[in-house]
Amino acid sequence: MDTYSLFRQIADSWVLLAMFLFFIGVVVWAFRPGSRKIHDDTANIPFRHEDKPADDRETGSSDQEEKRQ
């Protein structure tokens, strides 16, 4: 058996199985119990400062920006 045929058989069977298991793992991880709070918090990031822009302290500005002011 030549190298191409061997790699082709491995890719057709085991790599497909590995990708399927990885996909199932990602889906289970995304919908795991207890992750709802994290997803809700992440989804609401654009709406955190509706009334006014965020302060420099809240955005994590660097020390250089603070020295300029």
PDB file of N, CA, C and O in Angstrom:
ATOM      1  N   MET A   1       0.852  -1.179   0.000  1.00  0.00           N
ATOM      2  CA  MET A   1       0.000   0.000   0.000  1.00  0.00           C
ATOM      3  C   MET A   1       0.896   1.241   0.000  1.00  0.00           C
ATOM      4  O   MET A   1       1.833   1.340   0.793  1.00  0.00           O
ATOM      5  N   ASP A   2       0.605   2.161  -0.878  1.00  0.00           N
ATOM      6  CA  ASP A   2       1.421   3.370  -0.936  1.00  0.00           C
ATOM      7  C   ASP A   2       0.955   4.379   0.126  1.00  0.00           C
ATOM      8  O   ASP A   2      -0.109   4.224   0.724  1.00  0.00           O
ATOM      9  N   THR A   3       1.754   5.385   0.337  1.00  0.00           N
ATOM     10  CA  THR A   3       1.518   6.366   1.395  1.00  0.00           C
ATOM     11  C   THR A   3       0.209   7.127   1.184  1.00  0.00           C
ATOM     12  O   THR A   3      -0.535   7.366   2.136  1.00  0.00           O
ATOM     13  N   TYR A   4      -0.067   7.501  -0.053  1.00  0.00           N
ATOM     14  CA  TYR A   4      -1.288   8.257  -0.320  1.00  0.00           C
ATOM     15  C   TYR A   4      -2.526   7.467   0.089  1.00  0.00           C
ATOM     16  O   TYR A   4      -3.425   8.025   0.718  1.00  0.00           O
ATOM     17  N   SER A   5      -2.594   6.210  -0.245  1.00  0.00           N
ATOM     18  CA  SER A   5      -3.755   5.383   0.087  1.00  0.00           C
ATOM     19  C   SER A   5      -3.905   5.224   1.595  1.00  0.00           C
ATOM     20  O   SER A   5      -5.017   5.246   2.121  1.00  0.00           O
ATOM     21  N   LEU A   6      -2.780   5.063   2.286  1.00  0.00           N
ATOM     22  CA  LEU A   6      -2.826   4.934   3.737  1.00  0.00           C
ATOM     23  C   LEU A   6      -3.376   6.208   4.379  1.00  0.00           C
ATOM     24  O   LEU A   6      -4.275   6.149   5.218  1.00  0.00           O
ATOM     25  N   PHE A   7      -2.830   7.360   3.979  1.00  0.00           N
ATOM     26  CA  PHE A   7      -3.313   8.625   4.529  1.00  0.00           C
ATOM     27  C   PHE A   7      -4.766   8.883   4.146  1.00  0.00           C
ATOM     28  O   PHE A   7      -5.520   9.456   4.933  1.00  0.00           O
ATOM     29  N   ARG A   8      -5.156   8.479   2.978  1.00  0.00           N
ATOM     30  CA  ARG A   8      -6.537   8.659   2.523  1.00  0.00           C
ATOM     31  C   ARG A   8      -7.501   7.844   3.380  1.00  0.00           C
ATOM     32  O   ARG A   8      -8.571   8.336   3.739  1.00  0.00           O
ATOM     33  N   GLN A   9      -7.141   6.618   3.710  1.00  0.00           N
ATOM     34  CA  GLN A   9      -7.989   5.776   4.555  1.00  0.00           C
ATOM     35  C   GLN A   9      -8.079   6.345   5.966  1.00  0.00           C
ATOM     36  O   GLN A   9      -9.152   6.347   6.569  1.00  0.00           O
ATOM     37  N   ILE A  10      -6.960   6.824   6.491  1.00  0.00           N
ATOM     38  CA  ILE A  10      -6.965   7.425   7.834  1.00  0.00           C
ATOM     39  C   ILE A  10      -7.836   8.674   7.841  1.00  0.00           C
ATOM     40  O   ILE A  10      -8.627   8.869   8.764  1.00  0.00           O
ATOM     41  N   ALA A  11      -7.703   9.521   6.828  1.00  0.00           N
ATOM     42  CA  ALA A  11      -8.474  10.754   6.761  1.00  0.00           C
ATOM     43  C   ALA A  11      -9.962  10.463   6.599  1.00  0.00           C
ATOM     44  O   ALA A  11     -10.800  11.155   7.178  1.00  0.00           O
ATOM     45  N   ASP A  12     -10.292   9.436   5.812  1.00  0.00           N
ATOM     46  CA  ASP A  12     -11.698   9.115   5.586  1.00  0.00           C
ATOM     47  C   ASP A  12     -12.381   8.565   6.829  1.00  0.00           C
ATOM     48  O   ASP A  12     -13.592   8.723   6.979  1.00  0.00           O
ATOM     49  N   SER A  13     -11.655   7.937   7.703  1.00  0.00           N
ATOM     50  CA  SER A  13     -12.309   7.310   8.849  1.00  0.00           C
ATOM     51  C   SER A  13     -11.999   8.019  10.160  1.00  0.00           C
ATOM     52  O   SER A  13     -12.904   8.566  10.791  1.00  0.00           O
ATOM     53  N   TRP A  14     -10.734   8.020  10.582  1.00  0.00           N
ATOM     54  CA  TRP A  14     -10.395   8.511  11.914  1.00  0.00           C
ATOM     55  C   TRP A  14     -10.455  10.024  12.034  1.00  0.00           C
ATOM     56  O   TRP A  14     -10.886  10.542  13.064  1.00  0.00           O
ATOM     57  N   VAL A  15     -10.040  10.731  11.019  1.00  0.00           N
ATOM     58  CA  VAL A  15     -10.078  12.197  11.100  1.00  0.00           C
ATOM     59  C   VAL A  15     -11.526  12.679  11.072  1.00  0.00           C
ATOM     60  O   VAL A  15     -11.874  13.639  11.760  1.00  0.00           O
ATOM     61  N   LEU A  16     -12.354  12.028  10.295  1.00  0.00           N
ATOM     62  CA  LEU A  16     -13.771  12.375  10.287  1.00  0.00           C
ATOM     63  C   LEU A  16     -14.389  12.143  11.660  1.00  0.00           C
ATOM     64  O   LEU A  16     -15.166  12.968  12.140  1.00  0.00           O
ATOM     65  N   LEU A  17     -14.049  11.034  12.288  1.00  0.00           N
ATOM     66  CA  LEU A  17     -14.541  10.749  13.630  1.00  0.00           C
ATOM     67  C   LEU A  17     -14.027  11.787  14.627  1.00  0.00           C
ATOM     68  O   LEU A  17     -14.782  12.247  15.484  1.00  0.00           O
ATOM     69  N   ALA A  18     -12.758  12.156  14.523  1.00  0.00           N
ATOM     70  CA  ALA A  18     -12.187  13.154  15.431  1.00  0.00           C
ATOM     71  C   ALA A  18     -12.869  14.516  15.260  1.00  0.00           C
ATOM     72  O   ALA A  18     -13.157  15.188  16.250  1.00  0.00           O
ATOM     73  N   MET A  19     -13.128  14.925  14.020  1.00  0.00           N
ATOM     74  CA  MET A  19     -13.807  16.204  13.792  1.00  0.00           C
ATOM     75  C   MET A  19     -15.235  16.171  14.323  1.00  0.00           C
ATOM     76  O   MET A  19     -15.712  17.162  14.877  1.00  0.00           O
ATOM     77  N   PHE A  20     -15.918  15.048  14.162  1.00  0.00           N
ATOM     78  CA  PHE A  20     -17.277  14.918  14.684  1.00  0.00           C
ATOM     79  C   PHE A  20     -17.279  15.005  16.204  1.00  0.00           C
ATOM     80  O   PHE A  20     -18.123  15.691  16.781  1.00  0.00           O
ATOM     81  N   LEU A  21     -16.350  14.324  16.857  1.00  0.00           N
ATOM     82  CA  LEU A  21     -16.270  14.382  18.321  1.00  0.00           C
ATOM     83  C   LEU A  21     -15.909  15.790  18.801  1.00  0.00           C
ATOM     84  O   LEU A  21     -16.420  16.244  19.825  1.00  0.00           O
ATOM     85  N   PHE A  22     -15.039  16.479  18.072  1.00  0.00           N
ATOM     86  CA  PHE A  22     -14.705  17.861  18.418  1.00  0.00           C
ATOM     87  C   PHE A  22     -15.934  18.759  18.307  1.00  0.00           C
ATOM     88  O   PHE A  22     -16.167  19.602  19.174  1.00  0.00           O
ATOM     89  N   PHE A  23     -16.718  18.584  17.251  1.00  0.00           N
ATOM     90  CA  PHE A  23     -17.935  19.366  17.057  1.00  0.00           C
ATOM     91  C   PHE A  23     -18.923  19.117  18.198  1.00  0.00           C
ATOM     92  O   PHE A  23     -19.491  20.060  18.748  1.00  0.00           O
ATOM     93  N   ILE A  24     -19.123  17.865  18.546  1.00  0.00           N
ATOM     94  CA  ILE A  24     -20.039  17.527  19.649  1.00  0.00           C
ATOM     95  C   ILE A  24     -19.525  18.130  20.956  1.00  0.00           C
ATOM     96  O   ILE A  24     -20.313  18.626  21.762  1.00  0.00           O
ATOM     97  N   GLY A  25     -18.221  18.091  21.168  1.00  0.00           N
ATOM     98  CA  GLY A  25     -17.645  18.682  22.374  1.00  0.00           C
ATOM     99  C   GLY A  25     -17.876  20.185  22.445  1.00  0.00           C
ATOM    100  O   GLY A  25     -18.188  20.712  23.513  1.00  0.00           O
ATOM    101  N   VAL A  26     -17.729  20.873  21.334  1.00  0.00           N
ATOM    102  CA  VAL A  26     -17.957  22.327  21.305  1.00  0.00           C
ATOM    103  C   VAL A  26     -19.421  22.637  21.584  1.00  0.00           C
ATOM    104  O   VAL A  26     -19.719  23.570  22.330  1.00  0.00           O
ATOM    105  N   VAL A  27     -20.330  21.883  21.006  1.00  0.00           N
ATOM    106  CA  VAL A  27     -21.758  22.103  21.235  1.00  0.00           C
ATOM    107  C   VAL A  27     -22.111  21.860  22.699  1.00  0.00           C
ATOM    108  O   VAL A  27     -22.835  22.650  23.305  1.00  0.00           O
ATOM    109  N   VAL A  28     -21.602  20.775  23.263  1.00  0.00           N
ATOM    110  CA  VAL A  28     -21.877  20.474  24.679  1.00  0.00           C
ATOM    111  C   VAL A  28     -21.295  21.563  25.569  1.00  0.00           C
ATOM    112  O   VAL A  28     -21.933  21.973  26.538  1.00  0.00           O
ATOM    113  N   TRP A  29     -20.080  22.041  25.252  1.00  0.00           N
ATOM    114  CA  TRP A  29     -19.449  23.083  26.056  1.00  0.00           C
ATOM    115  C   TRP A  29     -20.236  24.394  25.971  1.00  0.00           C
ATOM    116  O   TRP A  29     -20.388  25.092  26.973  1.00  0.00           O
ATOM    117  N   ALA A  30     -20.731  24.725  24.789  1.00  0.00           N
ATOM    118  CA  ALA A  30     -21.465  25.987  24.618  1.00  0.00           C
ATOM    119  C   ALA A  30     -22.801  25.969  25.339  1.00  0.00           C
ATOM    120  O   ALA A  30     -23.237  27.002  25.846  1.00  0.00           O
ATOM    121  N   PHE A  31     -23.453  24.833  25.396  1.00  0.00           N
ATOM    122  CA  PHE A  31     -24.768  24.741  26.018  1.00  0.00           C
ATOM    123  C   PHE A  31     -24.728  24.058  27.373  1.00  0.00           C
ATOM    124  O   PHE A  31     -25.748  23.546  27.836  1.00  0.00           O
ATOM    125  N   ARG A  32     -23.578  24.043  28.013  1.00  0.00           N
ATOM    126  CA  ARG A  32     -23.458  23.394  29.323  1.00  0.00           C
ATOM    127  C   ARG A  32     -24.259  24.162  30.368  1.00  0.00           C
ATOM    128  O   ARG A  32     -24.466  25.369  30.243  1.00  0.00           O
ATOM    129  N   PRO A  33     -24.704  23.455  31.393  1.00  0.00           N
ATOM    130  CA  PRO A  33     -25.429  24.150  32.463  1.00  0.00           C
ATOM    131  C   PRO A  33     -24.512  25.168  33.146  1.00  0.00           C
ATOM    132  O   PRO A  33     -23.330  24.903  33.364  1.00  0.00           O
ATOM    133  N   GLY A  34     -25.052  26.299  33.470  1.00  0.00           N
ATOM    134  CA  GLY A  34     -24.273  27.325  34.143  1.00  0.00           C
ATOM    135  C   GLY A  34     -23.617  28.321  33.214  1.00  0.00           C
ATOM    136  O   GLY A  34     -23.052  29.308  33.684  1.00  0.00           O
ATOM    137  N   SER A  35     -23.669  28.100  31.923  1.00  0.00           N
ATOM    138  CA  SER A  35     -23.025  29.039  31.011  1.00  0.00           C
ATOM    139  C   SER A  35     -23.970  30.144  30.564  1.00  0.00           C
ATOM    140  O   SER A  35     -23.552  31.068  29.865  1.00  0.00           O
ATOM    141  N   ARG A  36     -25.214  30.062  30.949  1.00  0.00           N
ATOM    142  CA  ARG A  36     -26.192  31.074  30.520  1.00  0.00           C
ATOM    143  C   ARG A  36     -25.803  32.468  31.006  1.00  0.00           C
ATOM    144  O   ARG A  36     -25.927  33.442  30.263  1.00  0.00           O
ATOM    145  N   LYS A  37     -25.334  32.568  32.248  1.00  0.00           N
ATOM    146  CA  LYS A  37     -24.947  33.871  32.791  1.00  0.00           C
ATOM    147  C   LYS A  37     -23.797  34.469  31.986  1.00  0.00           C
ATOM    148  O   LYS A  37     -23.802  35.665  31.694  1.00  0.00           O
ATOM    149  N   ILE A  38     -22.826  33.659  31.632  1.00  0.00           N
ATOM    150  CA  ILE A  38     -21.683  34.135  30.860  1.00  0.00           C
ATOM    151  C   ILE A  38     -22.135  34.615  29.483  1.00  0.00           C
ATOM    152  O   ILE A  38     -21.704  35.668  29.012  1.00  0.00           O
ATOM    153  N   HIS A  39     -23.011  33.831  28.838  1.00  0.00           N
ATOM    154  CA  HIS A  39     -23.483  34.213  27.507  1.00  0.00           C
ATOM    155  C   HIS A  39     -24.348  35.474  27.570  1.00  0.00           C
ATOM    156  O   HIS A  39     -24.249  36.330  26.691  1.00  0.00           O
ATOM    157  N   ASP A  40     -25.184  35.598  28.582  1.00  0.00           N
ATOM    158  CA  ASP A  40     -26.004  36.807  28.728  1.00  0.00           C
ATOM    159  C   ASP A  40     -25.124  38.034  28.970  1.00  0.00           C
ATOM    160  O   ASP A  40     -25.373  39.099  28.406  1.00  0.00           O
ATOM    161  N   ASP A  41     -24.095  37.886  29.809  1.00  0.00           N
ATOM    162  CA  ASP A  41     -23.189  38.996  30.085  1.00  0.00           C
ATOM    163  C   ASP A  41     -22.452  39.411  28.815  1.00  0.00           C
ATOM    164  O   ASP A  41     -22.315  40.603  28.540  1.00  0.00           O
ATOM    165  N   THR A  42     -21.988  38.458  28.059  1.00  0.00           N
ATOM    166  CA  THR A  42     -21.277  38.757  26.816  1.00  0.00           C
ATOM    167  C   THR A  42     -22.205  39.407  25.788  1.00  0.00           C
ATOM    168  O   THR A  42     -21.794  40.316  25.068  1.00  0.00           O
ATOM    169  N   ALA A  43     -23.440  38.947  25.721  1.00  0.00           N
ATOM    170  CA  ALA A  43     -24.388  39.495  24.756  1.00  0.00           C
ATOM    171  C   ALA A  43     -24.760  40.938  25.077  1.00  0.00           C
ATOM    172  O   ALA A  43     -25.127  41.692  24.176  1.00  0.00           O
ATOM    173  N   ASN A  44     -24.671  41.335  26.347  1.00  0.00           N
ATOM    174  CA  ASN A  44     -25.073  42.679  26.752  1.00  0.00           C
ATOM    175  C   ASN A  44     -23.916  43.680  26.798  1.00  0.00           C
ATOM    176  O   ASN A  44     -24.110  44.808  27.251  1.00  0.00           O
ATOM    177  N   ILE A  45     -22.740  43.305  26.349  1.00  0.00           N
ATOM    178  CA  ILE A  45     -21.593  44.219  26.365  1.00  0.00           C
ATOM    179  C   ILE A  45     -21.890  45.532  25.630  1.00  0.00           C
ATOM    180  O   ILE A  45     -21.545  46.589  26.159  1.00  0.00           O
ATOM    181  N   PRO A  46     -22.505  45.528  24.452  1.00  0.00           N
ATOM    182  CA  PRO A  46     -22.741  46.811  23.764  1.00  0.00           C
ATOM    183  C   PRO A  46     -23.708  47.743  24.503  1.00  0.00           C
ATOM    184  O   PRO A  46     -23.726  48.943  24.231  1.00  0.00           O
ATOM    185  N   PHE A  47     -24.490  47.224  25.408  1.00  0.00           N
ATOM    186  CA  PHE A  47     -25.514  48.029  26.075  1.00  0.00           C
ATOM    187  C   PHE A  47     -25.146  48.421  27.493  1.00  0.00           C
ATOM    188  O   PHE A  47     -26.001  48.934  28.215  1.00  0.00           O
ATOM    189  N   ARG A  48     -23.927  48.204  27.917  1.00  0.00           N
ATOM    190  CA  ARG A  48     -23.536  48.483  29.307  1.00  0.00           C
ATOM    191  C   ARG A  48     -23.543  49.967  29.625  1.00  0.00           C
ATOM    192  O   ARG A  48     -23.883  50.346  30.746  1.00  0.00           O
ATOM    193  N   HIS A  49     -23.181  50.809  28.685  1.00  0.00           N
ATOM    194  CA  HIS A  49     -23.060  52.250  28.951  1.00  0.00           C
ATOM    195  C   HIS A  49     -23.994  53.009  28.012  1.00  0.00           C
ATOM    196  O   HIS A  49     -23.534  53.794  27.182  1.00  0.00           O
ATOM    197  N   GLU A  50     -25.275  52.787  28.135  1.00  0.00           N
ATOM    198  CA  GLU A  50     -26.238  53.459  27.259  1.00  0.00           C
ATOM    199  C   GLU A  50     -26.341  54.947  27.554  1.00  0.00           C
ATOM    200  O   GLU A  50     -26.512  55.753  26.639  1.00  0.00           O
ATOM    201  N   ASP A  51     -26.238  55.320  28.838  1.00  0.00           N
ATOM    202  CA  ASP A  51     -26.435  56.713  29.226  1.00  0.00           C
ATOM    203  C   ASP A  51     -25.259  57.605  28.858  1.00  0.00           C
ATOM    204  O   ASP A  51     -25.459  58.739  28.423  1.00  0.00           O
ATOM    205  N   LYS A  52     -24.053  57.118  29.022  1.00  0.00           N
ATOM    206  CA  LYS A  52     -22.859  57.913  28.767  1.00  0.00           C
ATOM    207  C   LYS A  52     -21.734  56.980  28.337  1.00  0.00           C
ATOM    208  O   LYS A  52     -21.792  55.779  28.602  1.00  0.00           O
ATOM    209  N   PRO A  53     -20.725  57.509  27.686  1.00  0.00           N
ATOM    210  CA  PRO A  53     -19.586  56.668  27.310  1.00  0.00           C
ATOM    211  C   PRO A  53     -18.862  56.142  28.544  1.00  0.00           C
ATOM    212  O   PRO A  53     -18.959  56.727  29.623  1.00  0.00           O
ATOM    213  N   ALA A  54     -18.163  55.080  28.388  1.00  0.00           N
ATOM    214  CA  ALA A  54     -17.415  54.507  29.504  1.00  0.00           C
ATOM    215  C   ALA A  54     -16.261  55.416  29.883  1.00  0.00           C
ATOM    216  O   ALA A  54     -15.675  56.079  29.027  1.00  0.00           O
ATOM    217  N   ASP A  55     -15.934  55.447  31.171  1.00  0.00           N
ATOM    218  CA  ASP A  55     -14.778  56.192  31.638  1.00  0.00           C
ATOM    219  C   ASP A  55     -13.513  55.456  31.215  1.00  0.00           C
ATOM    220  O   ASP A  55     -13.548  54.275  30.870  1.00  0.00           O
ATOM    221  N   ASP A  56     -12.379  56.188  31.251  1.00  0.00           N
ATOM    222  CA  ASP A  56     -11.108  55.551  30.918  1.00  0.00           C
ATOM    223  C   ASP A  56     -10.789  54.432  31.895  1.00  0.00           C
ATOM    224  O   ASP A  56     -10.221  53.411  31.509  1.00  0.00           O
ATOM    225  N   ARG A  57     -11.148  54.617  33.150  1.00  0.00           N
ATOM    226  CA  ARG A  57     -10.871  53.591  34.154  1.00  0.00           C
ATOM    227  C   ARG A  57     -11.652  52.309  33.863  1.00  0.00           C
ATOM    228  O   ARG A  57     -11.164  51.213  34.141  1.00  0.00           O
ATOM    229  N   GLU A  58     -12.836  52.431  33.316  1.00  0.00           N
ATOM    230  CA  GLU A  58     -13.672  51.262  33.049  1.00  0.00           C
ATOM    231  C   GLU A  58     -13.233  50.512  31.801  1.00  0.00           C
ATOM    232  O   GLU A  58     -13.497  49.316  31.679  1.00  0.00           O
ATOM    233  N   THR A  59     -12.573  51.186  30.878  1.00  0.00           N
ATOM    234  CA  THR A  59     -12.164  50.534  29.635  1.00  0.00           C
ATOM    235  C   THR A  59     -10.779  49.929  29.723  1.00  0.00           C
ATOM    236  O   THR A  59     -10.348  49.251  28.790  1.00  0.00           O
ATOM    237  N   GLY A  60     -10.067  50.154  30.823  1.00  0.00           N
ATOM    238  CA  GLY A  60      -8.739  49.575  30.970  1.00  0.00           C
ATOM    239  C   GLY A  60      -7.694  50.289  30.157  1.00  0.00           C
ATOM    240  O   GLY A  60      -6.870  49.647  29.505  1.00  0.00           O
ATOM    241  N   SER A  61      -7.711  51.625  30.183  1.00  0.00           N
ATOM    242  CA  SER A  61      -6.756  52.394  29.392  1.00  0.00           C
ATOM    243  C   SER A  61      -5.343  52.177  29.933  1.00  0.00           C
ATOM    244  O   SER A  61      -5.154  51.785  31.084  1.00  0.00           O
ATOM    245  N   SER A  62      -4.379  52.435  29.096  1.00  0.00           N
ATOM    246  CA  SER A  62      -2.982  52.220  29.489  1.00  0.00           C
ATOM    247  C   SER A  62      -2.477  53.400  30.315  1.00  0.00           C
ATOM    248  O   SER A  62      -3.122  54.444  30.397  1.00  0.00           O
ATOM    249  N   ASP A  63      -1.321  53.211  30.917  1.00  0.00           N
ATOM    250  CA  ASP A  63      -0.714  54.258  31.733  1.00  0.00           C
ATOM    251  C   ASP A  63      -0.303  55.456  30.890  1.00  0.00           C
ATOM    252  O   ASP A  63      -0.322  56.586  31.378  1.00  0.00           O
ATOM    253  N   GLN A  64       0.061  55.233  29.651  1.00  0.00           N
ATOM    254  CA  GLN A  64       0.491  56.316  28.787  1.00  0.00           C
ATOM    255  C   GLN A  64      -0.650  57.285  28.505  1.00  0.00           C
ATOM    256  O   GLN A  64      -0.439  58.496  28.458  1.00  0.00           O
ATOM    257  N   GLU A  65      -1.834  56.769  28.322  1.00  0.00           N
ATOM    258  CA  GLU A  65      -2.986  57.647  28.073  1.00  0.00           C
ATOM    259  C   GLU A  65      -3.294  58.488  29.308  1.00  0.00           C
ATOM    260  O   GLU A  65      -3.681  59.650  29.187  1.00  0.00           O
ATOM    261  N   GLU A  66      -3.125  57.907  30.497  1.00  0.00           N
ATOM    262  CA  GLU A  66      -3.398  58.648  31.726  1.00  0.00           C
ATOM    263  C   GLU A  66      -2.375  59.751  31.942  1.00  0.00           C
ATOM    264  O   GLU A  66      -2.711  60.808  32.476  1.00  0.00           O
ATOM    265  N   LYS A  67      -1.126  59.522  31.533  1.00  0.00           N
ATOM    266  CA  LYS A  67      -0.078  60.534  31.694  1.00  0.00           C
ATOM    267  C   LYS A  67      -0.296  61.718  30.767  1.00  0.00           C
ATOM    268  O   LYS A  67       0.061  62.846  31.106  1.00  0.00           O
ATOM    269  N   ARG A  68      -0.884  61.471  29.593  1.00  0.00           N
ATOM    270  CA  ARG A  68      -1.149  62.552  28.656  1.00  0.00           C
ATOM    271  C   ARG A  68      -2.208  63.516  29.188  1.00  0.00           C
ATOM    272  O   ARG A  68      -2.197  64.691  28.821  1.00  0.00           O
ATOM    273  N   GLN A  69      -3.089  63.069  30.012  1.00  0.00           N
ATOM    274  CA  GLN A  69      -4.187  63.912  30.503  1.00  0.00           C
ATOM    275  C   GLN A  69      -3.711  64.685  31.650  1.00  0.00           C
ATOM    276  O   GLN A  69      -4.470  65.465  32.226  1.00  0.00           O
TER     277      GLN A  69
END
